[in-house]
Amino acid sequence: EFVELSVRDNLYQLDIIYYTIGTNRDYWLFEIGNERRAIIIPEIFSYSSFVSFPNDIKQFLDDWENSRFIECRNLIKRAPDTAREIPLQFVRKMAELRDFMKLRNVRLLMMGGTLLGWYRECSLIPHTTDIDFAIRIEDYSLNQWGGISSFRNPVLIFYCFQPYDSYELTIRVKDDTSANIDLFFLYTNSNKSYFGGLDWLTRKKYKWSYPRIASVCTGDLLGFLFHVPCNTEDVLTTEYNEWQRDSPSSDFVWHKSSHNVREDGVFTGEDMQQMRPLG
């Protein structure tokens, strides 16, 4: 690691902020008193004398507002040769999707088993079979998703198109059968956050409710920076209760096992016509 200096202009004074650069990670880590913040390294810089700065300063400042860094707990330590359903190198594909979405002003939040694996063991859970991300509904724009098929890696498998309460996408990475990536849209009101799901066979709607996710932080997953709820422990406790203990994924029923899931009605035949399996 190399220690650098960052200078912030605060009207009439200059504040010195220390940060570190690591060769095994894709972000800067800033040290500000007892707080740490992390930002994915910007690719484009402008230079003026001895000062360099990102070209898109507005984007950098927006990232800064959502950059408080949370350490994973590493409560369960696995042997290096542990058999895995999803190889650890798949995190690179996750980061490519993260970057693709960021270009469209969308932040992916780790959720579900992916959030649990990161926070509990600083990795992917070895017996998990898919990747879970959430997208805040306020980031949604239909025009943004028109180009998702142009991305060189994901292929859209199916989507549930009910933007008002249960929008969902599932993506399979081209030439990689390791895992599907589920993108759930996160809705937040004054009391709680939630996302919806669908049982294709029964047309039943389901809702997963969480403590209100009002702010977004960052965390390191195998050297790559991803966004996470700032109230991660509250989110995990709500969904899994004793989240510190490992349980086989084979025992987990997606619409029954979570402590925060309930039935939320039934989709009509007309609704189902808008929700198409594409794979």
Secondary structure, 3 states (H helix, E strand, C coil): CEEEEEEEEECCEEEEEEEEECCCCCEEEEEECCEEEEEECCCCEEEECCEEEECCHHHHHHHHHCCEECCCCCCCCCCCCCCCCCCHHHHHHHHHHHHHHHCCCCCCEECHHHHHHHHHHCCCCCCCCEEEEEEEHHHCCHHHHCCHHHCCCEEEEEEECCCCCCCEEEEEECCCCCCEEEEEEEEECCCEEEEEEECCCCCEEEEEEEECCCCEEEEEECCEEEEEECCHHHHHHHHHCCCCCCCCHHHCCCCCCCCCEEEEEECCHHHHHCCEECC
